[in-house]
Amino acid sequence: MKNSMHISATSLLLALTFSSIAQGNKFQRRNENAPVIQYTTEKCYSRSVLVKDSVLYTGNSNGKLYAYDMRSGKTVNLLENKKFEEMRDIEFVGEHLFGMQSGSYGILAKTNGKEFQDYIIPSGNIWYNVFLDGMDFYGKTGFIMGDPKDGNFTLSYSRDGGNKWFQCEGQVSNMDEEAGFAASGTNVQVLNDSTFIFVTGGKKSRFFISKDIGKTWESTSLPFLTSVTSGAFSIHMIDPMNGVLVGGDYANPDLNRNVAFYTEDGGKFWLNAEEQPRGYRSCVIHANGIYYACGTNGIDFSSDGGIEWTPFADGNFFSMCADEKHLYATMKEGKVKIMDLIKK
């Protein structure tokens, strides 16, 4: 009887494994010929992408913020005649589109989605000589996290839709060689009008949450492999209790140990994915009940809350966004690949 049960369990495991491989191959084959947009011929790439009203917006490594009309095929630089360093994150707040400069010092570019409007610098110039890592909004409440300055992470908030920014009251000290990874602008999240989240990496990787607009902070250590190139790169909570974070080691992108974790208790504990993505992942998003995570060797998806990941597409991708039907993933040389979302 024991042998019979063992054979049945093994057969079931093999069937599930082959089913997962077949499913992965199906999506990989389907996405091999997915359309690719060339939104600019300049030698640049985007670590942040948004789609609104058939217009594709990208924040780029050359300091430009492009708006590509997918109907006409025309591209406009919203920061024409303005000099910015690399744009690592972009966010819409109502009709205003903000671009976050991550370079020698932090600054925001404010546009109306069609042209430049203003430079945004916070009260007390707290972003001076700070590399900003990520930005997010919930309504008019915004949160920005930047690398450590004078031993503390640079944490800022806005309550008026991004026009005025102030330093969070609660200070968070960084540990030795711990910082933020500005890989896709998704290492931060605003869950509601008072709850901020961010994750860090390096020799120490942690999850931080504040439920009072940054006055007090709680932290949880994350079990990523320890090195200056490893840690948490991206997080997405679908509600206050459930979420996924991804990362890994960008210097060893094919290493798929301790790449993805999920939580069911609001981030107090993070569980290692049972079936990992194929390697380092810089961005995770959630669309139509499915998580997608991208990195230098492809995109994987999870339909069970981050427990198991299946190959979705091959390629080198930086960041992603989605609308009702499509997944948009940025690539090298001013390109974006467009793929159909999975129907759950």
C-alpha positions in Angstrom: 0.0 0.0 0.0 2.8 2.4 0.9 4.5 1.8 -2.5 1.3 2.3 -4.3 0.6 5.6 -2.5 4.2 6.7 -3.2 3.9 6.0 -7.0 0.5 7.8 -7.1 2.0 10.9 -5.4 5.0 10.8 -7.7 2.8 10.5 -10.8 0.7 13.5 -9.6 3.9 15.6 -9.0 5.2 14.8 -12.5 1.9 15.6 -14.0 1.7 18.9 -12.3 5.3 19.7 -13.3 4.8 18.8 -17.0 1.5 20.8 -16.9 3.4 23.9 -15.6 6.1 23.5 -18.2 3.5 23.2 -21.0 1.7 26.2 -19.7 5.0 28.2 -19.6 5.9 27.1 -23.2 2.4 28.1 -24.4 2.8 31.7 -23.2 6.4 31.9 -24.3 5.5 30.8 -27.8 2.6 33.1 -28.0 4.7 36.1 -26.9 7.6 35.4 -29.3 5.8 37.4 -32.0 4.1 40.0 -29.8 4.2 43.5 -31.3 7.1 45.8 -30.2 6.7 49.6 -30.2 9.8 51.7 -31.1 8.8 54.9 -29.3 12.2 56.6 -29.9 15.3 56.0 -31.9 17.6 57.5 -29.2 19.8 55.1 -27.4 17.9 54.9 -24.1 15.6 52.7 -22.0 12.7 53.3 -19.6 12.5 52.1 -16.0 9.0 53.4 -15.6 6.0 53.2 -18.0 2.3 54.2 -17.9 -0.6 53.9 -20.4 -3.5 56.3 -20.4 -6.0 57.0 -23.2 -4.0 55.1 -25.8 -0.9 57.1 -25.0 2.3 55.4 -23.7 4.3 57.5 -21.3 7.9 56.5 -20.4 10.5 58.0 -18.1 13.9 57.4 -19.7 17.6 57.0 -19.0 18.4 60.0 -21.1 16.4 62.3 -18.9 13.4 62.6 -21.2 9.8 62.0 -20.6 8.2 60.6 -23.8 4.5 60.5 -24.8 3.9 58.0 -27.6 0.4 58.1 -29.2 -0.3 54.5 -30.1 -3.0 55.6 -32.6 -0.8 58.0 -34.6 2.6 56.4 -33.9 4.0 59.9 -33.0 6.2 60.6 -30.0 6.6 63.9 -28.1 9.2 64.7 -25.5 7.2 66.4 -22.7 10.5 68.0 -21.4 11.5 69.6 -24.6 14.3 72.2 -24.1 14.5 71.2 -20.4 17.6 69.5 -19.1 17.0 66.6 -16.7 19.1 63.6 -15.6 17.6 60.0 -15.7 13.9 59.7 -15.0 13.5 56.6 -12.8 9.8 56.9 -12.1 6.6 58.6 -13.5 3.2 58.9 -11.9 -0.2 60.4 -12.9 -2.1 62.4 -10.3 -5.3 63.4 -11.9 -4.4 65.1 -15.2 -0.8 65.9 -14.0 2.1 63.6 -14.9 5.2 63.8 -12.6 8.6 62.6 -13.7 11.1 61.8 -10.9 14.7 62.7 -11.6 17.3 60.3 -10.1 20.7 61.6 -10.5 23.1 63.9 -8.7 20.1 65.4 -6.8 16.4 64.8 -6.7 13.8 66.9 -8.4 10.3 66.4 -10.0 9.2 67.5 -13.4 5.5 68.4 -13.5 3.6 68.2 -16.8 0.0 68.2 -17.9 0.6 65.1 -20.0 1.2 67.3 -23.1 4.0 69.8 -22.1 6.2 70.8 -19.2 4.7 72.9 -16.4 7.0 73.3 -13.4 10.0 72.1 -11.4 9.0 70.6 -8.0 11.6 70.9 -5.1 10.6 70.0 -1.5 10.5 72.2 1.5 13.9 72.6 3.0 15.5 71.2 -0.2 15.7 67.8 1.5 16.4 66.1 -1.9 19.6 68.0 -2.5 22.4 65.5 -3.3 19.9 62.6 -2.9 19.3 59.8 -5.4 15.5 59.2 -5.4 14.4 55.5 -5.8 10.6 55.4 -6.1 7.4 57.4 -6.0 3.7 56.5 -5.5 0.3 58.2 -5.0 -3.0 57.3 -3.5 -5.4 60.1 -4.5 -3.6 63.3 -3.6 -1.3 61.6 -1.0 2.1 60.9 -2.3 5.3 59.2 -0.9 8.9 59.3 -2.2 11.8 57.2 -0.9 15.4 58.2 -1.6 18.8 56.7 -0.7 20.3 57.4 2.8 21.6 60.9 3.7 23.4 61.5 7.0 22.6 57.9 8.1 18.8 58.0 7.4 16.7 57.1 4.4 15.2 60.1 2.6 11.4 59.8 3.1 9.0 62.5 1.9 5.3 62.9 1.6 2.8 65.2 -0.2 -0.9 65.8 0.7 -1.8 68.1 -2.2 -1.2 65.9 -5.3 2.5 66.4 -5.6 3.0 70.1 -5.6 4.4 70.4 -2.0 6.6 67.9 -0.3 7.8 67.5 3.3 10.1 65.3 5.2 8.4 62.4 7.1 8.5 62.9 10.8 9.8 59.4 11.6 13.4 58.8 10.7 14.6 55.4 9.5 18.3 54.6 9.8 20.0 52.5 7.2 22.3 49.6 8.0 25.7 49.1 6.5 25.5 49.2 2.7 21.7 49.1 2.7 19.9 51.4 0.2 17.0 51.4 -2.2 17.1 49.9 -5.7 15.7 52.3 -8.3 15.1 49.6 -10.9 11.5 50.3 -11.8 10.1 52.9 -9.4 8.2 50.1 -7.7 10.1 49.7 -4.4 7.5 52.0 -2.8 3.7 51.9 -2.4 1.0 54.1 -0.9 -1.8 51.7 0.3 -4.2 54.4 1.4 -4.1 58.1 2.5 -2.0 57.3 5.6 -0.1 54.0 4.9 3.3 54.0 3.2 5.5 51.0 2.3 9.1 50.7 1.0 11.7 47.9 0.6 15.5 48.0 0.6 18.4 45.9 -0.5 22.1 45.5 -0.3 23.9 43.7 2.6 20.6 44.2 4.5 17.2 43.9 2.9 14.1 45.1 4.8 10.3 45.8 4.4 9.1 49.0 6.0 5.6 50.2 6.7 4.1 53.3 8.3 0.4 53.7 9.0 0.5 57.3 10.1 1.9 59.2 7.1 5.5 58.4 8.1 5.4 59.4 11.7 6.3 55.9 12.9 7.8 52.9 11.1 7.8 49.1 11.5 10.3 46.9 9.8 10.7 43.2 8.8 14.0 41.6 7.7 13.8 40.0 4.3 15.6 36.7 3.6 17.3 37.6 0.3 20.8 36.5 -0.3 23.3 38.9 1.2 25.4 41.1 -1.1 25.6 44.7 -2.2 23.8 43.7 -5.5 21.0 41.6 -3.9 17.8 42.3 -2.2 14.2 43.5 -2.7 13.7 45.5 -5.9 9.9 45.7 -6.2 6.8 45.2 -4.2 3.0 45.1 -4.9 0.4 44.7 -2.2 -3.1 44.0 -3.6 -4.7 44.8 -0.2 -3.4 45.6 3.4 -2.7 41.9 4.0 -1.6 40.2 0.8 1.3 41.1 -1.5 4.4 40.0 -3.4 7.9 41.3 -3.5 10.6 40.3 -5.9 14.3 41.0 -6.5 17.4 38.8 -6.4 20.9 39.6 -7.5 21.2 41.8 -10.6 24.9 40.9 -10.9 23.8 37.2 -11.2 20.5 37.5 -13.0 20.0 33.8 -13.7 20.3 32.8 -10.1 16.7 31.9 -9.1 17.2 31.3 -5.4 15.3 33.6 -3.0 14.0 35.8 -5.8 10.3 36.1 -4.9 8.4 36.1 -1.6 4.7 36.6 -0.6 2.9 37.7 2.5 -0.6 37.0 3.8 -0.4 39.0 7.0 0.5 42.5 5.9 4.3 42.0 5.7 5.0 40.6 9.2 6.2 37.4 7.7 7.3 36.7 4.1 7.2 33.2 2.6 9.6 32.0 -0.1 7.8 31.2 -3.3 7.6 27.4 -3.8 8.3 27.7 -7.6 10.6 30.7 -8.2 10.8 33.0 -11.2 13.7 32.2 -13.5 16.0 34.8 -12.0 16.5 38.4 -10.9 13.3 40.4 -11.2 13.2 44.3 -11.2 9.4 44.9 -11.3 6.2 43.2 -10.1 2.7 44.3 -11.0 -0.8 42.9 -10.6 -3.4 42.8 -13.3 -6.7 41.0 -13.6 -5.9 38.7 -10.7 -2.4 37.8 -12.0 1.0 38.9 -10.8 3.7 39.5 -13.5 7.4 39.9 -12.6 10.0 41.0 -15.2 13.8 41.0 -15.3 16.8 40.6 -17.5 15.9 37.0 -18.6 12.2 37.3 -19.1 8.8 37.7 -17.5 7.0 35.2 -15.2 3.5 35.1 -13.8 1.7 33.8 -10.8 -2.0 33.1 -10.5 -2.0 31.9 -6.9 -0.8 34.9 -5.0 3.0 34.5 -5.6 3.3 30.9 -4.5 4.3 29.5 -7.9 5.7 31.3 -10.9 5.5 30.2 -14.5 7.4 31.5 -17.6 5.4 34.1 -19.6 7.9 35.7 -22.0 11.6 35.7 -22.9 13.7 38.8 -23.2 15.4 41.6 -21.3 12.8 43.8 -19.6 13.0 46.7 -17.1 9.5 47.8 -16.1 5.9 47.1 -16.8 2.3 48.4 -16.7 -1.0 47.1 -17.8 -4.4 48.3 -19.1 -7.6 46.2 -19.3 -6.2 43.9 -22.0 -2.5 44.3 -22.4 0.8 44.1 -20.6 3.4 46.7 -21.6 7.1 45.9 -20.8 10.0 48.2 -21.5 13.1 47.0 -23.3 16.5 48.4 -24.5 16.9 51.0 -27.3 13.6 52.8 -26.8 11.3 49.8 -27.2 8.2 48.4 -25.5 6.7 45.0 -26.0 2.9 44.6 -25.9 1.5 41.2 -24.8 -2.1 40.0 -24.1 -2.9 39.6 -20.4 -3.9 36.2 -19.1 -7.6 35.7 -18.6 -8.0 34.1 -15.2 
